[in-house]
Amino acid sequence: MTESMTSQLGPSSGDSPAVEVPADLIVAFGELTEYGFKWGPMEVTRMAEISGSLNLSVKTVAGLRIQIFVSPKGHSLRVFREGKELT
């Protein structure tokens, strides 16, 4: 695969480099956005990195949204909807 067949997923920030996405995955996932991608009725967006914890958002075309937080080592996964943690 050549470089012309890849695309960057979001700008790089701090120590987290942008991800190179192969062209065949771009087709499978739909449309790339500045910080994520749109796929069918949803949009996945990289939100922030705070003290090593990662935060992303999943939003549907109907306006439903969840936020997902992952701890730096991946041992904790927390999901929120409308500011309340889902358990």
Protein Blocks (a to p, Z undefined) as FASTA:
>chain_A
ZZklgccehjaehjbccddddfklmmmnopadfklccehjbccddfbdcehiacdddddf
kopacdddddfkopaccddeehiacZZ
